[in-house]
Amino acid sequence: LQYMSGFGNEHVSEDPRCPGALPEGQNNPQVCPYGLYAEQLSGSAFTCPRPTNKRSWLYRILPSVCHKPFKPLEEGHLTHDWDEIEPDPNQLRWKPFEIPKAPQNKMDFVSGLHTLCGAGEPRGRNGIAVHIFVCNTSMINRCLYNSDGDFLIVPQQGKLLITTEFGKMLVEPNEICVIQQGMRFSVEVFGETRGYILEVYGAHFELPDLGPIGANGLANPRDFLVPVAWYEDRQVPGGYTVISKYQGKLFAAQQDYSPFNVVAWHGNYTPYKYHLEKFMVINAVAFDHADPSIFTVLTAKTTRAGVALADFVIFPPRWGVANNTFRPPYYHRNCMSEFMGLIKGHYEAKEEGFQPGGGSLHSMMTPHGPDADCFDKASKAKLEPERVADGTMAFMFESSLSLAVTKWGLQTSNRLDKNYYKCWEPLKSHFNPKCK
């Protein structure tokens, strides 16, 4: 597979089977090359300032309007009903989410979507949702597009071959991809597959501002990859199903052809992927901790300066060198909500219990921090330069919204670790007023 590099760039791509498919000098000629149809996909209001204006022009064999009417489709465990169960302020941790076995229970990417928690409302264009996906079969003659917002997809087990209107992307564990609002895509898998999704309504992901860090660091723009144009001119007499996630519900429409019929495109509104190993870590080299915001890969901003609707944060392998410092994450109460997942390895603050394919949620102002064993070891450790988190990759979805957990998350999934609180019970007082 081939890609173009750069975050938010103005890209130009055409399938090499049809050279010259892009019109020259204009977007919407009276007759497009090869008899194609011109179609604009807008990811922002027409009148947004130029730095935030997002749109792409697609040149396709048939326009996407050629389909039968949408009809409701069973949502399964996909929801945005945040009131279906009473709030729970406790520290929550989930064991690895179970992947159904094929062929007894075939489940593709769409039918395998399970909403874990979220807040806000897609109709009001302000909110987020955290989903778990578990699947064992590929999407056959069906695709999905999200009218509500953007999907940031984090595969944890199994690779995803994602076909989009812009081309194909192979996304493996330790990579992420973003499918932005309105983009049609289909997911092919190669066995039992699992991962996490951060959905945002009302904002697009962007690179965080670097401030005093300067011009370089964290996730570098050139490391983001965009697919190149690829089309299929394929008729589907039995019916191709286009699924729309709209106002939190699923709807399906039938059409007689593949939607991946875009021969050429240009613009700055695209799907993209990123390999987490390319993240340039910034860290403290004297004492204490820098705030975990130094690990932000992507952010979806609110209208309040410095306050994120959602941040995607990772905790990659790095060196720990701080002197006279308790090096693991500190105990903390936060005005943000923190959902954590683990792609591989062991998280430094909780080596037992927090497992790849599981997760944890520390809600707004709920205290959290290292378990008793981690505190004991780190308090007594000889402070030498050491590698931290080698062979691991933990991440966090952080939001300024107070997240509600779904009934599936608390009950139906049957993966909630009801003994999580016990990891802090062995902590004991070391206070001695006679010893400073």
N, C-alpha and C positions, 0 to 999 in steps of 0.2 A: 504494500500500500504506500501511496505517496501523499505527502502533506506539504502545505505552505506554512511558514512560521511567522509569528508576530501576534501580539494581543491587540485586538481592536483595529487591525490594519484595514485599509481599503484593498481587498483582494480581487483578483481577476482570474477566472478559470473557465476553461472549456474542454470538453471531452475531446481527446486527440482524434477520435474517429470522425469528428465534424469540425475541421479547422475553419476558422472564420465565423463560428456560430454567434459570437458576440457582435452586436451592431456597432458600427464605428461612429463615434461623434454624437450619439444620442441614445436615450434609453428605450424609446417607444416608437420605432419607425412605423410607417404605414404598413410595410410588409417586412417581417423579420427574416433573416437568413434561414434557409432550409425549411421555410414555412412554419417556423416556431411561433408560439404565443409568448408575449411579454407579460410578466406578472411581478408586481412589487410586493415584497414582504416587509412590513413596517414594524419595527420593534420599539418605536417611540412616536410621540406626537409629531406631526409634520413641522410644527413651529418650535420644537426644542432647539436650544442653542447648538451650534455646530459641534462642539466637543461631545455632546451627549446625544446627538441625532443618529439613530441606528436604522438602517434599511439596506436591503439587497434586492437586486433585480434578477429574476429567474427567467430563463428562456427554455420553454418546455413544449413537449409534443402536444399535450392537451392541458388547458388550464385546470387548476384544482377545483373549480366550481362545478365540474361535470360529475355529479354524484346524485344518488337518490336522497330523499329526505332523511335526516337523522332521527333515530328512534332510541328510547332509553335502553341502556345496557346494564345488567346486574353489576354493581360495584364491588361485591365481595366485601373485603375488609378495608377498602379505601373510603375515607370519610373526612369531613371537616366539621363534624358535630362535636364541639368541645364541651358540651353539657350533658353528654350521655351518661356520665358517671361523676360522682362527687370528686372534688379536687383532693390531691394527696401531696402534702408538702414534704414528705419523707425523702431521704436519700434513696434512690431507686437504682437497682442494677439487674440486668437481664443476662441469663445464660445464653450461649450461642443459639440463635434462632434456627429452628429445625427446617431442613429442606425436604420437601416431599419426595418420595421415591417414585421413579418412573419404572415400568409403564402403568402401575396401578393407579397413580394419581398424576396425570400429566398436567403441568402448570407452566405457562410461559410468562414473560416479563409482566404483561398487563394483569393477568389473573393472579400473579404472585405478589402484587403490591399490597402492603399492609401498613396502614397509618399507625404510628406509635404515639406521636404527640404533636401539638401545634398550637397556634393562636391566630387570631385575626380572621378575616373573611375575604374570600376571593372577589366577591362583588364590590367590596369597598376598596380593593386593590391595595390592601395593607395586611401583611401577615406572612406566616411561614408554616410549613409542616415538615415533619421528619417521618420518612417512610422506610420500611425494610422491604427489600425484594428478595424472594426465594423462588427459584424456577429450575426446571429440568428439561425443558424443551424449547425449541425456537419458535418465534412468531412466524406462522405460515400464512401468506396472503392476507396479512393484516398489519396495520401500522397505528401509531398513536401520535397525537399532538396535544399539547397542553395549552388550552386557552387561558388558563388562570395565571401562569407564571413560568419561571425557569426551573429546570431540574439540574441539580448538581449531583452527579452519580458517582459513587465510590464503590467499585467492585471489591469484594473481600475474598471470595473464592470463585474461581472460574473466570475465564476471559469472555468479553462481550464483543461480538462483531456487529457494529451498529451501522446500519444503512440509513442515510439521511437524504433529503432532497439535494444536499450540497456535495454528497459523496460518501465514502465509507471510512469508518474509523475502527481500529482494533484497540480495545481498552482492556488492560490487564490489571490484576491487583497491584497496588502501589502507583497506579495511574488514576486520574479522575477525568471526567468529561462533563461539559455543560451543554445541554440541549435547551436553547432559549425558547421563549414563548412563541407558540404557533408553528414550530418546525416539526415536520412529520418525520418519524423515525421508526425503524423496526429493529428488533434485537435477536440475533442468532447466538445460541449458547452451545457448549460442547460437553455437556454433562451437568452435574449438580452445581448450581451457581447461587451465590448469595452476595448481598451488599446493602449499602445504605444510600438514601437519597435525601438531600436537603432541597425543599421546594420553597421558593420565595414568590410572593405576590407583590406586584407594584414597584419592583426595582430590578435592575440587572446587576450581575456581579461585575466588579471592576477590581483593578489592582489597588491595594491600599497606598495612601500617601506615605512617603518615606521620611519627611521631616528632617531632623538632624542626621539621619542615616546618610543622606545625600542622594546621589543620582542612581546608585546601584545597590543591589542586595535584595534579599527575600526572593520572591518569584520574579525572574527576569522575563520581560515581555517576549524576547525572541524564542523562549523555550515552549511557548504555547503553539500547538499545531492545529491547523485547519485542513479539512479534507479537500481533495481536488475533485472537479466535476466528473461525474460518472452517471450514465443513464442506462435504463433498460426500456426498450420499446416492446412491452409485453402485454398482451391481451389476457384477461382472466375471465373467460366466459362464465365460470361458476360463481364469480363475484369476489371482488377484493373488498375487505372491510377496513374502513377508515374510522378510527375511534377518536373521539374528542373528549378530553376532560374539560368540562365547562361548568362553572359555578359549583365545583366540587363533585359533580356527578359525571358519569360516563354515558356517552351516546355513540351509536354506531350508524354509519351510512355505507351503502353498497355502491361500488362502481365496477366497470368492466375492464379496468386497466391498472397497471402499476402506477402509484403516485411518484415513483422515483424515475421520472421521465424528464429530468432537467438536463439539457444538453450543455448549457453554459450558464454562468452567473457572474455577477460582480457586486461588491458592496462590502459593508463592515458589520453586517448582522449575520453571524454564522455560528454553527456549532464549533466546539474546539475541545482539545484534550491537553493534559499536562502530566508529566512524570514527576512524582513527588521527590525522587532522588536528586532532581535538579535544583531544589530549593537551597538558596544560599543562607545558611543560618547566621544570625547575629546573636551575640550572647555577652554576658558579663565576664570580664577578665580581671576583676579586682576583688570585689566582695558583694554579697547579697544577690538578689535576683532582679533582672529586668522583668517588667510585666510580660505575661504570656502573649500580649499583642505583637511582640516581636516575631511570633511564629505565624502571622496571618498570611495566608496564600491569596485569598480573594475576600472581598467584602461587598455586601449589598447595603448601601447607605440609606439612612432616613434623612428627613429634611433638617434634623438637628445635627449641627456640626459635631463630628467625632462619635456619634451614637449610631450603631449599626442595627439595621433590621436583622441581619445575620452576617456572621463572619465564619469563614472556613479556616481553621487553624490546625497545624500539624505539629507533632513533637518528634522530629527526625533524629537519627544518630548525630552526635556532636561531642565536643570536648567539654568537660566540666573542670574548671580551674579556680573557682572562687575561693579565696582564703577566709578562714574563720566564719564559715557560712554553712548553714544547714542546706544542703544542695538539692534535695528533692523538692517538689512543689510544697509551698507552705499551706498552713491551715487558713481557711478563707471563707468569708461570706460575701456574696456578690449581688449587686443590683441587676445582673444579667442572668439568663438561664443558660446552663451548660449541659449539652448532650455530648457524651464521648463514645467513640467506637474504636475498635482495635482491628487493624488489617492483618498484622502478623506480630509474633513475638510476645513479650511481656511488658506491661506498662510499669515504669520505675516506681511509682508510688503505691502500686497494688499488684504485686507479682502473683498473688493467688486470687482466684475468683473472677478477675476481670479478664475475659478470654476473647480471642479472635472470633468475630462473628456475633459477639454479644454487644452490650452497651450499658451506659449508665446515664442517669439524669440527676443533676443537682440543681434544683429549682431556685427561683429567685430568693435570696437571703437564707437559703438552707445551708448550714455549715458543712464543710467537707475538707478533706485533706488526706495525708498519708495514713495508712493503717498502722497499727501498733508495731508490727514487725519492722516495717520500713523506718519508722521513727527511731526505734531502738538501734538499728544498724547504722543509720546515717548520723546519729548523735555521737556514736563511738568511732566512726570510721577515721582512718588516717587520711588527712586531706592532701592528696597528691593529684596531679593532672590525671584524669581518667576519661575513658570513653564512656559516654552515656547513651543508652538505647540502641546499641549496635544490634542489628538483626531484627529491629522492631519498627513499627509505624503505628502510632496512635494519632487520633485526630479529634477535633472538637467542632461541633456546630454551636456557636454562641449567639444569643439573641437578646435584644433589649426587651422582648416581649415575655410575658409570663405564660409558660407553656402548660397546657392541659394534656393529660395522658388519656388515651382512648381506652375503651372497655377491652379491646383486643390486647392492648399493651399490659393492662393491669390484671386481666383475668383470662381471656380466651386463649392467648398464646401459650399460657402455662409455662412461661420461661422466666417469670419474675423470681429473683433470688430473695426469698423472704428472710434470709439470715444476713443480709448485707450489713446491717447495723452492728453486727457482732464483731466486725473487724476492728472497731474502735474501742470495744469494751475493755480490752486489756490495758489501755492507756491508764497510767496512774500518776498521782501527784509526786513531783520531785521537789516541791517547795520546802525550803529551809530558811526561815527568817534570820538565822545566825550565820549563814554562809552566802556571801555575795557571789 
